[in-house]
Amino acid sequence: MGSATSELPTRRTPLADAAETGLKIVVVGGFGVGKTTLVRSVSEIRPLNTEEVMTQAGQGVDETKGVESKTTTTVAFDFGRISLNQRMVLYLFGAPGQERFWFLWDRLFSGTLGAVVLVDTRRMEDSWYAIDRLEHHRTPFVVAVNRFDDDDARFSLEEIRQALALGEHVPMIDCDARLRSSAKEVLICLVDHLYALARSQEGTP
């Protein structure tokens, strides 16, 4: 994604004493799509990550087409935090992307309020499993298209919606996972979606 750097916070924010509501959010998507980068860029604390250096043992197992320059990979999950206000906190979990770690996903989804599906238009087919598992768990989600510098195709959001066979009820947003401001907009989109769903359920007899 070029040489741009994340807009990291200038100080580490302690958790407010008044914090009483924790909301669990999971970021899912294919291998190398930018999940670790998004969690890192938006977290107000130093994120926990389980990145390991990729070795020859992964050759022929991990599909690296389109991300050949990637040298590390998440082997468990990423964890970050962002305070929405004095009482409400988002806990962010980034799921590993490789198929050999998919068995971890169901446990990560436990207790999840909602999810972000991060999409790389160069490897859109890698998003299908994430969408399938979220729909299976009936977990609300939004789709964030991580626009890479070498994304020459520049598919529109509507074209991506059709390619992923998503209904109009699923919000979609462009983003740059490296930028804190852009990652925050993704989380705001998800929170707004969850709020709208809660309001609609309140009005259902």
DAGILIN-V789390 format. One record per helix or strand. SS is the DSSP state (H for helix, E for strand). FROM is the first residue (numbers start at 1). LEN is the number of residues. If there is no record, write none. Layout:
SS/FROM/LEN, SS/FROM/LEN
This chain:
E/21/9, H/35/8, E/48/1, E/51/3, H/56/3, E/72/3, E/77/7, E/88/8, H/99/11, E/114/6, H/121/17, E/141/6, H/157/7, E/172/4, H/180/23
